[in-house]
Amino acid sequence: MVTEEEIEHVSKLMKISIDDHREYVDKVHAMINYFDILDSAGVESEEISTQEMSISNLRDDEYIPFPEKLIEKLNHYKGTYVRAPKMSS
């Protein structure tokens, strides 16, 4: 399914530093297996009800300027990046 090299490639694309790519192979396989379970749930026969609304009933888009740099208000902001929490096992 997913190889260590693919995880290393994706981590480089996302600019994420990962010391041991092998530890994530099992986690990614578990996620893919879970998606397979969801895909086999058989919800094709379920009816999804939606409420139709005319476009004229929606509000107009309006630009409201923010007086400060919003990204600087984040707790883990550094340079041009926002630091995310580490993945747990």
A tleap script that builds the chain and sets N, CA, C and O, in Angstrom:
source leaprc.protein.ff14SB
mol = sequence {
  NMET VAL THR GLU GLU GLU ILE GLU HIE VAL
  SER LYS LEU MET LYS ILE SER ILE ASP ASP
  HIE ARG GLU TYR VAL ASP LYS VAL HIE ALA
  MET ILE ASN TYR PHE ASP ILE LEU ASP SER
  ALA GLY VAL GLU SER GLU GLU ILE SER THR
  GLN GLU MET SER ILE SER ASN LEU ARG ASP
  ASP GLU TYR ILE PRO PHE PRO GLU LYS LEU
  ILE GLU LYS LEU ASN HIE TYR LYS GLY THR
  TYR VAL ARG ALA PRO LYS MET SER CSER
}
set mol.1.N position { 0.827 -1.197 0.000 }
set mol.1.CA position { 0.000 0.000 0.000 }
set mol.1.C position { 0.869 1.259 0.000 }
set mol.1.O position { 1.168 1.797 -1.066 }
set mol.2.N position { 1.270 1.725 1.151 }
set mol.2.CA position { 2.070 2.940 1.288 }
set mol.2.C position { 3.461 2.529 1.736 }
set mol.2.O position { 3.628 1.711 2.640 }
set mol.3.N position { 4.454 3.115 1.084 }
set mol.3.CA position { 5.828 2.758 1.425 }
set mol.3.C position { 6.468 3.851 2.272 }
set mol.3.O position { 5.978 4.977 2.354 }
set mol.4.N position { 7.572 3.481 2.892 }
set mol.4.CA position { 8.333 4.441 3.690 }
set mol.4.C position { 8.818 5.596 2.812 }
set mol.4.O position { 8.851 6.746 3.251 }
set mol.5.N position { 9.193 5.280 1.569 }
set mol.5.CA position { 9.672 6.312 0.646 }
set mol.5.C position { 8.568 7.312 0.312 }
set mol.5.O position { 8.830 8.508 0.190 }
set mol.6.N position { 7.331 6.825 0.165 }
set mol.6.CA position { 6.212 7.727 -0.121 }
set mol.6.C position { 5.947 8.657 1.056 }
set mol.6.O position { 5.654 9.836 0.862 }
set mol.7.N position { 6.047 8.137 2.264 }
set mol.7.CA position { 5.846 8.974 3.448 }
set mol.7.C position { 6.963 10.005 3.539 }
set mol.7.O position { 6.711 11.163 3.870 }
set mol.8.N position { 8.184 9.597 3.251 }
set mol.8.CA position { 9.303 10.534 3.268 }
set mol.8.C position { 9.098 11.630 2.220 }
set mol.8.O position { 9.355 12.803 2.487 }
set mol.9.N position { 8.634 11.244 1.024 }
set mol.9.CA position { 8.387 12.210 -0.040 }
set mol.9.C position { 7.303 13.222 0.362 }
set mol.9.O position { 7.467 14.427 0.173 }
set mol.10.N position { 6.206 12.720 0.913 }
set mol.10.CA position { 5.111 13.604 1.327 }
set mol.10.C position { 5.562 14.521 2.462 }
set mol.10.O position { 5.204 15.698 2.480 }
set mol.11.N position { 6.338 14.003 3.400 }
set mol.11.CA position { 6.801 14.839 4.510 }
set mol.11.C position { 7.707 15.961 4.004 }
set mol.11.O position { 7.683 17.069 4.539 }
set mol.12.N position { 8.506 15.673 2.974 }
set mol.12.CA position { 9.350 16.725 2.389 }
set mol.12.C position { 8.500 17.771 1.684 }
set mol.12.O position { 8.766 18.967 1.796 }
set mol.13.N position { 7.473 17.324 0.954 }
set mol.13.CA position { 6.587 18.261 0.273 }
set mol.13.C position { 5.871 19.175 1.265 }
set mol.13.O position { 5.645 20.354 0.992 }
set mol.14.N position { 5.516 18.603 2.435 }
set mol.14.CA position { 4.797 19.366 3.451 }
set mol.14.C position { 5.747 20.109 4.392 }
set mol.14.O position { 5.308 20.796 5.314 }
set mol.15.N position { 7.060 19.962 4.149 }
set mol.15.CA position { 8.084 20.595 4.983 }
set mol.15.C position { 7.941 20.183 6.442 }
set mol.15.O position { 8.022 21.009 7.351 }
set mol.16.N position { 7.723 18.869 6.646 }
set mol.16.CA position { 7.609 18.295 7.985 }
set mol.16.C position { 8.857 17.473 8.234 }
set mol.16.O position { 9.227 16.632 7.414 }
set mol.17.N position { 9.499 17.709 9.352 }
set mol.17.CA position { 10.691 16.954 9.699 }
set mol.17.C position { 10.291 15.695 10.461 }
set mol.17.O position { 9.728 15.775 11.553 }
set mol.18.N position { 10.588 14.523 9.877 }
set mol.18.CA position { 10.284 13.239 10.504 }
set mol.18.C position { 11.577 12.460 10.606 }
set mol.18.O position { 12.262 12.239 9.607 }
set mol.19.N position { 11.912 12.043 11.823 }
set mol.19.CA position { 13.153 11.295 12.035 }
set mol.19.C position { 13.054 9.866 11.509 }
set mol.19.O position { 13.936 9.411 10.781 }
set mol.20.N position { 12.000 9.165 11.868 }
set mol.20.CA position { 11.851 7.764 11.480 }
set mol.20.C position { 10.564 7.604 10.690 }
set mol.20.O position { 9.478 7.559 11.269 }
set mol.21.N position { 10.678 7.517 9.373 }
set mol.21.CA position { 9.503 7.418 8.518 }
set mol.21.C position { 8.793 6.080 8.671 }
set mol.21.O position { 7.595 5.973 8.409 }
set mol.22.N position { 9.534 5.061 9.095 }
set mol.22.CA position { 8.946 3.725 9.230 }
set mol.22.C position { 7.810 3.691 10.240 }
set mol.22.O position { 6.849 2.942 10.066 }
set mol.23.N position { 7.911 4.497 11.297 }
set mol.23.CA position { 6.869 4.448 12.329 }
set mol.23.C position { 5.519 4.941 11.814 }
set mol.23.O position { 4.485 4.638 12.410 }
set mol.24.N position { 5.515 5.691 10.721 }
set mol.24.CA position { 4.261 6.216 10.189 }
set mol.24.C position { 3.622 5.286 9.160 }
set mol.24.O position { 2.451 5.460 8.823 }
set mol.25.N position { 4.358 4.314 8.659 }
set mol.25.CA position { 3.810 3.393 7.668 }
set mol.25.C position { 2.601 2.659 8.245 }
set mol.25.O position { 1.558 2.589 7.595 }
set mol.26.N position { 2.726 2.113 9.455 }
set mol.26.CA position { 1.602 1.401 10.075 }
set mol.26.C position { 0.419 2.326 10.336 }
set mol.26.O position { -0.735 1.929 10.173 }
set mol.27.N position { 0.709 3.557 10.740 }
set mol.27.CA position { -0.386 4.505 11.002 }
set mol.27.C position { -1.150 4.829 9.725 }
set mol.27.O position { -2.379 4.887 9.731 }
set mol.28.N position { -0.420 5.041 8.627 }
set mol.28.CA position { -1.077 5.343 7.354 }
set mol.28.C position { -1.870 4.130 6.871 }
set mol.28.O position { -2.978 4.287 6.358 }
set mol.29.N position { -1.321 2.924 7.027 }
set mol.29.CA position { -2.056 1.715 6.643 }
set mol.29.C position { -3.331 1.581 7.463 }
set mol.29.O position { -4.370 1.195 6.926 }
set mol.30.N position { -3.272 1.891 8.749 }
set mol.30.CA position { -4.471 1.816 9.600 }
set mol.30.C position { -5.531 2.807 9.119 }
set mol.30.O position { -6.719 2.486 9.100 }
set mol.31.N position { -5.102 4.012 8.731 }
set mol.31.CA position { -6.059 5.005 8.221 }
set mol.31.C position { -6.694 4.522 6.921 }
set mol.31.O position { -7.905 4.644 6.740 }
set mol.32.N position { -5.888 3.978 6.020 }
set mol.32.CA position { -6.419 3.486 4.747 }
set mol.32.C position { -7.375 2.325 4.983 }
set mol.32.O position { -8.418 2.243 4.334 }
set mol.33.N position { -7.034 1.428 5.902 }
set mol.33.CA position { -7.939 0.320 6.229 }
set mol.33.C position { -9.264 0.836 6.779 }
set mol.33.O position { -10.322 0.277 6.488 }
set mol.34.N position { -9.203 1.904 7.576 }
set mol.34.CA position { -10.436 2.483 8.115 }
set mol.34.C position { -11.284 3.070 6.991 }
set mol.34.O position { -12.506 2.923 6.989 }
set mol.35.N position { -10.628 3.743 6.026 }
set mol.35.CA position { -11.372 4.275 4.881 }
set mol.35.C position { -12.013 3.147 4.077 }
set mol.35.O position { -13.120 3.302 3.563 }
set mol.36.N position { -11.319 2.006 3.967 }
set mol.36.CA position { -11.902 0.851 3.283 }
set mol.36.C position { -13.164 0.368 4.001 }
set mol.36.O position { -14.148 0.000 3.358 }
set mol.37.N position { -13.131 0.371 5.330 }
set mol.37.CA position { -14.309 -0.019 6.118 }
set mol.37.C position { -15.459 0.953 5.851 }
set mol.37.O position { -16.603 0.538 5.664 }
set mol.38.N position { -15.142 2.254 5.835 }
set mol.38.CA position { -16.186 3.244 5.566 }
set mol.38.C position { -16.748 3.080 4.155 }
set mol.38.O position { -17.954 3.209 3.944 }
set mol.39.N position { -15.866 2.792 3.183 }
set mol.39.CA position { -16.327 2.602 1.807 }
set mol.39.C position { -17.259 1.403 1.678 }
set mol.39.O position { -18.144 1.397 0.822 }
set mol.40.N position { -17.070 0.389 2.516 }
set mol.40.CA position { -17.892 -0.812 2.414 }
set mol.40.C position { -19.142 -0.745 3.301 }
set mol.40.O position { -19.829 -1.751 3.472 }
set mol.41.N position { -19.431 0.395 3.848 }
set mol.41.CA position { -20.562 0.529 4.772 }
set mol.41.C position { -21.908 0.339 4.084 }
set mol.41.O position { -22.903 0.058 4.752 }
set mol.42.N position { -21.959 0.484 2.771 }
set mol.42.CA position { -23.204 0.244 2.054 }
set mol.42.C position { -24.277 1.270 2.321 }
set mol.42.O position { -25.385 0.912 2.719 }
set mol.43.N position { -23.979 2.525 2.115 }
set mol.43.CA position { -24.959 3.582 2.368 }
set mol.43.C position { -25.623 4.081 1.084 }
set mol.43.O position { -26.290 5.115 1.079 }
set mol.44.N position { -25.430 3.329 -0.007 }
set mol.44.CA position { -26.013 3.755 -1.281 }
set mol.44.C position { -27.535 3.846 -1.204 }
set mol.44.O position { -28.139 4.691 -1.864 }
set mol.45.N position { -28.152 2.992 -0.412 }
set mol.45.CA position { -29.611 2.981 -0.332 }
set mol.45.C position { -30.157 4.045 0.621 }
set mol.45.O position { -31.366 4.269 0.671 }
set mol.46.N position { -29.283 4.693 1.367 }
set mol.46.CA position { -29.732 5.727 2.297 }
set mol.46.C position { -30.160 6.974 1.532 }
set mol.46.O position { -29.507 7.385 0.574 }
set mol.47.N position { -31.254 7.560 1.965 }
set mol.47.CA position { -31.735 8.775 1.324 }
set mol.47.C position { -31.195 9.985 2.089 }
set mol.47.O position { -31.328 10.076 3.309 }
set mol.48.N position { -30.597 10.888 1.363 }
set mol.48.CA position { -30.052 12.099 1.977 }
set mol.48.C position { -30.991 13.246 1.662 }
set mol.48.O position { -31.215 13.583 0.499 }
set mol.49.N position { -31.535 13.841 2.707 }
set mol.49.CA position { -32.463 14.948 2.490 }
set mol.49.C position { -31.704 16.272 2.552 }
set mol.49.O position { -30.876 16.492 3.435 }
set mol.50.N position { -31.999 17.121 1.619 }
set mol.50.CA position { -31.380 18.445 1.595 }
set mol.50.C position { -32.471 19.492 1.474 }
set mol.50.O position { -33.547 19.246 0.928 }
set mol.51.N position { -32.167 20.633 1.986 }
set mol.51.CA position { -33.121 21.732 1.905 }
set mol.51.C position { -32.647 22.681 0.817 }
set mol.51.O position { -31.556 23.243 0.910 }
set mol.52.N position { -33.453 22.858 -0.196 }
set mol.52.CA position { -33.072 23.751 -1.284 }
set mol.52.C position { -33.309 25.187 -0.870 }
set mol.52.O position { -34.272 25.514 -0.176 }
set mol.53.N position { -32.382 26.049 -1.329 }
set mol.53.CA position { -32.499 27.464 -1.015 }
set mol.53.C position { -32.127 28.264 -2.260 }
set mol.53.O position { -31.153 27.956 -2.946 }
set mol.54.N position { -32.893 29.260 -2.528 }
set mol.54.CA position { -32.629 30.105 -3.679 }
set mol.54.C position { -31.411 30.983 -3.402 }
set mol.54.O position { -31.183 31.409 -2.270 }
set mol.55.N position { -30.640 31.245 -4.442 }
set mol.55.CA position { -29.453 32.094 -4.289 }
set mol.55.C position { -29.858 33.489 -3.810 }
set mol.55.O position { -29.091 34.143 -3.103 }
set mol.56.N position { -31.011 33.935 -4.174 }
set mol.56.CA position { -31.452 35.274 -3.757 }
set mol.56.C position { -31.677 35.355 -2.247 }
set mol.56.O position { -31.728 36.454 -1.694 }
set mol.57.N position { -31.814 34.207 -1.568 }
set mol.57.CA position { -32.002 34.201 -0.118 }
set mol.57.C position { -30.680 34.226 0.659 }
set mol.57.O position { -30.679 34.362 1.882 }
set mol.58.N position { -29.561 34.093 -0.052 }
set mol.58.CA position { -28.255 34.103 0.605 }
set mol.58.C position { -27.783 35.536 0.801 }
set mol.58.O position { -28.189 36.442 0.074 }
set mol.59.N position { -26.925 35.728 1.788 }
set mol.59.CA position { -26.414 37.077 2.031 }
set mol.59.C position { -25.387 37.442 0.973 }
set mol.59.O position { -24.787 36.559 0.360 }
set mol.60.N position { -25.182 38.719 0.756 }
set mol.60.CA position { -24.165 39.187 -0.178 }
set mol.60.C position { -22.785 39.025 0.437 }
set mol.60.O position { -22.609 39.194 1.643 }
set mol.61.N position { -21.806 38.696 -0.401 }
set mol.61.CA position { -20.430 38.653 0.066 }
set mol.61.C position { -19.981 40.070 0.374 }
set mol.61.O position { -20.258 41.005 -0.377 }
set mol.62.N position { -19.290 40.210 1.483 }
set mol.62.CA position { -18.856 41.541 1.892 }
set mol.62.C position { -17.446 41.451 2.470 }
set mol.62.O position { -17.188 40.638 3.356 }
set mol.63.N position { -16.552 42.268 1.980 }
set mol.63.CA position { -15.183 42.300 2.480 }
set mol.63.C position { -15.127 43.226 3.694 }
set mol.63.O position { -15.475 44.404 3.608 }
set mol.64.N position { -14.683 42.677 4.822 }
set mol.64.CA position { -14.530 43.459 6.040 }
set mol.64.C position { -13.061 43.403 6.427 }
set mol.64.O position { -12.593 42.358 6.881 }
set mol.65.N position { -12.327 44.480 6.264 }
set mol.65.CA position { -10.889 44.448 6.571 }
set mol.65.C position { -10.639 44.262 8.061 }
set mol.65.O position { -11.380 44.778 8.898 }
set mol.66.N position { -9.575 43.511 8.383 }
set mol.66.CA position { -9.165 43.292 9.768 }
set mol.66.C position { -7.968 44.195 10.014 }
set mol.66.O position { -7.009 44.148 9.244 }
set mol.67.N position { -7.986 45.021 11.062 }
set mol.67.CA position { -6.952 46.045 11.239 }
set mol.67.C position { -5.564 45.502 11.619 }
set mol.67.O position { -4.575 46.226 11.501 }
set mol.68.N position { -5.473 44.247 12.071 }
set mol.68.CA position { -4.193 43.700 12.509 }
set mol.68.C position { -3.840 42.469 11.680 }
set mol.68.O position { -4.680 41.938 10.955 }
set mol.69.N position { -2.573 42.014 11.795 }
set mol.69.CA position { -2.171 40.786 11.132 }
set mol.69.C position { -2.673 39.617 11.969 }
set mol.69.O position { -2.164 39.355 13.059 }
set mol.70.N position { -3.669 38.924 11.452 }
set mol.70.CA position { -4.324 37.849 12.196 }
set mol.70.C position { -3.362 36.711 12.512 }
set mol.70.O position { -3.454 36.108 13.581 }
set mol.71.N position { -2.437 36.407 11.599 }
set mol.71.CA position { -1.527 35.280 11.823 }
set mol.71.C position { -0.643 35.523 13.044 }
set mol.71.O position { -0.235 34.563 13.698 }
set mol.72.N position { -0.339 36.759 13.363 }
set mol.72.CA position { 0.489 37.065 14.527 }
set mol.72.C position { -0.260 36.837 15.840 }
set mol.72.O position { 0.355 36.818 16.906 }
set mol.73.N position { -1.555 36.666 15.776 }
set mol.73.CA position { -2.368 36.401 16.963 }
set mol.73.C position { -2.351 34.922 17.347 }
set mol.73.O position { -2.800 34.564 18.436 }
set mol.74.N position { -1.834 34.053 16.462 }
set mol.74.CA position { -1.793 32.623 16.741 }
set mol.74.C position { -0.714 32.317 17.762 }
set mol.74.O position { 0.319 32.985 17.798 }
set mol.75.N position { -0.950 31.303 18.598 }
set mol.75.CA position { -0.026 30.960 19.683 }
set mol.75.C position { 1.317 30.448 19.198 }
set mol.75.O position { 2.346 30.788 19.781 }
set mol.76.N position { 1.336 29.643 18.153 }
set mol.76.CA position { 2.562 28.985 17.725 }
set mol.76.C position { 3.028 29.514 16.375 }
set mol.76.O position { 3.416 28.731 15.507 }
set mol.77.N position { 2.996 30.807 16.187 }
set mol.77.CA position { 3.397 31.444 14.946 }
set mol.77.C position { 4.895 31.715 14.982 }
set mol.77.O position { 5.406 32.266 15.957 }
set mol.78.N position { 5.602 31.328 13.917 }
set mol.78.CA position { 7.039 31.577 13.842 }
set mol.78.C position { 7.377 31.921 12.398 }
set mol.78.O position { 7.267 31.068 11.517 }
set mol.79.N position { 7.781 33.145 12.147 }
set mol.79.CA position { 8.133 33.551 10.789 }
set mol.79.C position { 6.917 33.510 9.893 }
set mol.79.O position { 5.972 34.275 10.083 }
set mol.80.N position { 6.936 32.617 8.915 }
set mol.80.CA position { 5.791 32.480 8.008 }
set mol.80.C position { 5.076 31.153 8.215 }
set mol.80.O position { 4.264 30.753 7.380 }
set mol.81.N position { 5.367 30.460 9.320 }
set mol.81.CA position { 4.782 29.147 9.596 }
set mol.81.C position { 3.996 29.156 10.895 }
set mol.81.O position { 4.265 29.948 11.798 }
set mol.82.N position { 3.028 28.267 10.973 }
set mol.82.CA position { 2.288 28.029 12.204 }
set mol.82.C position { 2.647 26.618 12.650 }
set mol.82.O position { 2.481 25.666 11.888 }
set mol.83.N position { 3.129 26.478 13.855 }
set mol.83.CA position { 3.548 25.174 14.378 }
set mol.83.C position { 2.328 24.378 14.839 }
set mol.83.O position { 1.516 24.860 15.628 }
set mol.84.N position { 2.217 23.167 14.337 }
set mol.84.CA position { 1.090 22.304 14.677 }
set mol.84.C position { 1.519 21.317 15.757 }
set mol.84.O position { 2.713 21.056 15.900 }
set mol.85.N position { 0.575 20.760 16.522 }
set mol.85.CA position { 0.943 19.780 17.547 }
set mol.85.C position { 1.513 18.518 16.909 }
set mol.85.O position { 1.183 18.181 15.772 }
set mol.86.N position { 2.370 17.829 17.653 }
set mol.86.CA position { 2.977 16.593 17.173 }
set mol.86.C position { 1.936 15.497 17.090 }
set mol.86.O position { 0.966 15.484 17.848 }
set mol.87.N position { 2.149 14.574 16.158 }
set mol.87.CA position { 1.258 13.415 16.037 }
set mol.87.C position { 1.587 12.448 17.155 }
set mol.87.O position { 2.759 12.176 17.416 }
set mol.88.N position { 0.574 11.928 17.816 }
set mol.88.CA position { 0.802 10.960 18.891 }
set mol.88.C position { 0.562 9.555 18.384 }
set mol.88.O position { -0.143 9.346 17.396 }
set mol.89.N position { 1.159 8.589 19.075 }
set mol.89.CA position { 0.982 7.204 18.634 }
set mol.89.C position { -0.216 6.570 19.268 }
set mol.89.O position { -0.509 5.404 19.004 }
savepdb mol mol.pdb
quit
